[in-house]
Amino acid sequence: MGKIKSAIITAILVAAIVVLAFFATVSFPVAGSGKVNKYNSFITSINLGGDLTGEAVAVLYPKGVISEADYNFGIPEVPEKTDDNSKEVEEAQKKHDEYIEKYEKIGNLYVEQEVLVDDKDGKELIKSVKHDAEILSKRLGEKGYSSYSVSVRDDLTLVVSVPTNYSYSDYRDTEHTKSENSRTDKQTIVSNAIKNMAFGGELSLRNSEVGEGHDKILTKINDDVNSYFKGFKKLSRGGGHYVRVDLTKVGVEKFEDISKRVSAASNEKAVGFYVGDSQLLSLGLEEEISQESFLITVPDEQTAINYATVLNSCIDGEAITLDYGTANDIDIIYTSPALGNNAAIFLFCSLLAIIVAAIVYSAVRYRMLGFVNAIVIIMYSLTIVVALMLIGIQLTVTGAIFAMAGLALLCGSNFVLFEKVRQETQKGKTMQSAVKSAYKSLLKGILELHIVLVAVSLILALVGVGELAACGLIFFIASIASYLLYWFTRFMWFVVSSTVRDKFAFCGFKREELEDD
């Protein structure tokens, strides 16, 4: 390759890296539409885990179960008896006694007697709560949170914790009004996710006019509604958001009959998809349907994900058995980051320090060849940043460690290669011959190592849930990037070194000079 062509390629690549690195790391104000907005860099737009930006926590009480504080607050007061208020005192005392008799204390909680009609000691209720905790945990795992927890407290309540899913730009944003604040929007999304995931009850199809029985259920009591569906999927296209419903062969036949009855209704021409007594979806029908799949419109992408997750859980036979109240009954508390308010900054600085250290070591050890390795290191870092932002993976401290493990894999592969080339040159080979033989001798080992790591990371991403799955996906991307950039190193080595005459000095290598006797 000629010197001019080599210099042009190097200049273009370096310029592209500089521009991409600028937009990846620098945030700045942008004027437009009569006001000043802010461009948030790629890094500040990455969603962060709860250890870096805090968590949303909710305590879910089954219907008929209240805390001791709520119980005490609700006890009717009985006024002091006087000659003029005996009847009033008598009525107040009656209400007081009825309230006391209404509840049974189990542990630190109070349960309505109606709930315990056939379960005096509460064992079945406790069993149901534990079952629901497992189902809710699976639903949150399917939603793709990097870290979350569902635990049982006092045997009868569920404590749910999920990451707020803030990016750093959300977390630091305190200048905008509430309506414009993306942090508030993220809180709404997280709150809705917890409330949606807690929908209890079996799946049913209803119409207020056409059906029979409770709330006009469209299917017979002995029908297995779950057998109608293959699955539910989130779909976004053309600016709209949908839940795609895929039917089984039985489902197609059933929906032909249901759609025929509903489309003939005088007023409500819709099929409601209910989980328990909560309507999730509404399918409008003006005529019969006979296709194997159809779309139902929802307000936004997150709602589509939530509803699809809950409905898939139900058709898999994993319905939540108890009623944990309506969305208005669930309070969400937002906690501070477990690692401190500046954890995201400290993590970024630590990662930057590691990257700089790798670049400095490359330059000291391998001279201008270190410049080639520095280009590859920066390209790897930008690849991880862009992937995290585009795919929406929530980055935690553990995830960052996996990303750095990928960097160590890349640098380690290159450093082993560089040393192998050094050994080959000491045998008297030319630089071109040494590079060729070094790559050839290491090909099998490097390839096998990357294949194993890609396979392991892919298994973690597909089989694992929560943070384990997120870390698996991060390391999968890191391993692929490491292997591709390992070979890109050879190309850049060839391009950059084409402009120099002494290839050995370029790499920081020294050939032994043989003296005449």
Secondary structure as the mmCIF struct_conf table of DSSP 4:
data_model
#
loop_
_struct_conf.conf_type_id
_struct_conf.id
_struct_conf.beg_label_comp_id
_struct_conf.beg_label_asym_id
_struct_conf.beg_label_seq_id
_struct_conf.end_label_comp_id
_struct_conf.end_label_asym_id
_struct_conf.end_label_seq_id
HELX_RH_AL_P HELX_RH_AL_P1 LYS A 3 THR A 25
STRN STRN1 PHE A 28 GLY A 32
TURN_TY1_P TURN_TY1_P1 SER A 33 GLY A 34
STRN STRN2 LYS A 35 TYR A 39
HELX_LH_PP_P HELX_LH_PP_P1 ASN A 40 SER A 41
TURN_TY1_P TURN_TY1_P2 PHE A 42 PHE A 42
HELX_RH_3T_P HELX_RH_3T_P1 ILE A 43 SER A 45
BEND BEND1 ILE A 46 ILE A 46
STRN STRN3 ASN A 47 LEU A 48
HELX_RH_AL_P HELX_RH_AL_P2 GLY A 50 THR A 53
STRN STRN4 GLU A 55 LEU A 60
TURN_TY1_P TURN_TY1_P3 LYS A 63 GLY A 64
STRN STRN5 VAL A 65 SER A 67
HELX_RH_AL_P HELX_RH_AL_P3 GLU A 68 GLY A 74
BEND BEND2 ILE A 75 ILE A 75
HELX_LH_PP_P HELX_LH_PP_P2 PRO A 76 GLU A 77
HELX_LH_PP_P HELX_LH_PP_P3 PRO A 79 LYS A 81
TURN_TY1_P TURN_TY1_P4 ASP A 83 ASP A 84
HELX_RH_AL_P HELX_RH_AL_P4 SER A 86 LYS A 102
STRN STRN6 TYR A 103 ILE A 106
TURN_TY1_P TURN_TY1_P5 GLY A 107 ASN A 108
STRN STRN7 LEU A 109 GLU A 112
HELX_RH_3T_P HELX_RH_3T_P2 GLN A 113 LEU A 116
TURN_TY1_P TURN_TY1_P6 VAL A 117 ASP A 118
TURN_TY1_P TURN_TY1_P7 LYS A 120 ASP A 121
HELX_RH_AL_P HELX_RH_AL_P5 LYS A 123 LYS A 143
TURN_TY1_P TURN_TY1_P8 GLY A 144 GLY A 144
BEND BEND3 SER A 146 SER A 147
STRN STRN8 SER A 149 ARG A 153
TURN_TY1_P TURN_TY1_P9 ASP A 154 LEU A 156
STRN STRN9 THR A 157 PRO A 163
STRN STRN10 SER A 167 SER A 167
HELX_RH_AL_P HELX_RH_AL_P6 TYR A 168 ARG A 172
BEND BEND4 GLU A 175 HIS A 176
TURN_TY1_P TURN_TY1_P10 LYS A 178 GLU A 180
HELX_RH_AL_P HELX_RH_AL_P7 SER A 182 MET A 197
TURN_TY1_P TURN_TY1_P11 ALA A 198 ALA A 198
BEND BEND5 GLY A 201 GLY A 201
STRN STRN11 LEU A 203 ARG A 206
TURN_TY1_P TURN_TY1_P12 SER A 208 VAL A 210
STRN STRN12 GLU A 212 GLU A 212
TURN_TY1_P TURN_TY1_P13 GLY A 213 LYS A 216
STRN STRN13 ILE A 217 ILE A 217
BEND BEND6 LEU A 218 THR A 219
TURN_TY1_P TURN_TY1_P14 ILE A 221 ASN A 222
BEND BEND7 ASP A 223 ASP A 223
HELX_RH_3T_P HELX_RH_3T_P3 VAL A 225 TYR A 228
STRN STRN14 PHE A 229 ARG A 237
TURN_TY1_P TURN_TY1_P15 GLY A 238 GLY A 239
STRN STRN15 GLY A 240 LEU A 247
HELX_RH_AL_P HELX_RH_AL_P8 LYS A 249 SER A 263
TURN_TY1_P TURN_TY1_P16 ALA A 264 ALA A 264
BEND BEND8 SER A 266 ASN A 267
STRN STRN16 ALA A 270 VAL A 275
TURN_TY1_P TURN_TY1_P17 GLY A 276 ASP A 277
STRN STRN17 SER A 278 GLY A 284
BEND BEND9 GLU A 286 GLU A 287
BEND BEND10 GLU A 292 GLU A 292
STRN STRN18 SER A 293 VAL A 298
BEND BEND11 PRO A 299 ASP A 300
HELX_RH_AL_P HELX_RH_AL_P9 GLU A 301 ILE A 315
TURN_TY1_P TURN_TY1_P18 ASP A 316 GLY A 317
BEND BEND12 LEU A 322 LEU A 322
HELX_RH_3T_P HELX_RH_3T_P4 ALA A 327 ASP A 329
STRN STRN19 ILE A 332 TYR A 334
HELX_LH_PP_P HELX_LH_PP_P4 THR A 335 PRO A 337
TURN_TY1_P TURN_TY1_P19 ALA A 338 LEU A 339
TURN_TY1_P TURN_TY1_P20 ASN A 341 ASN A 342
HELX_RH_AL_P HELX_RH_AL_P10 ALA A 343 TYR A 366
TURN_TY1_P TURN_TY1_P21 ARG A 367 ARG A 367
HELX_RH_AL_P HELX_RH_AL_P11 MET A 368 ILE A 391
TURN_TY1_P TURN_TY1_P22 GLY A 392 GLY A 392
HELX_LH_PP_P HELX_LH_PP_P5 ILE A 393 GLN A 394
STRN STRN20 LEU A 395 LEU A 395
HELX_RH_AL_P HELX_RH_AL_P12 VAL A 397 GLN A 426
TURN_TY1_P TURN_TY1_P23 LYS A 427 GLY A 428
HELX_RH_AL_P HELX_RH_AL_P13 MET A 431 VAL A 463
HELX_RH_AL_P HELX_RH_AL_P14 GLY A 466 SER A 497
TURN_TY1_P TURN_TY1_P24 SER A 498 THR A 499
BEND BEND13 ARG A 501 ARG A 501
HELX_RH_AL_P HELX_RH_AL_P15 LYS A 503 CYS A 507
TURN_TY1_P TURN_TY1_P25 GLY A 508 GLY A 508
HELX_LH_PP_P HELX_LH_PP_P6 ARG A 511 ASP A 516
#
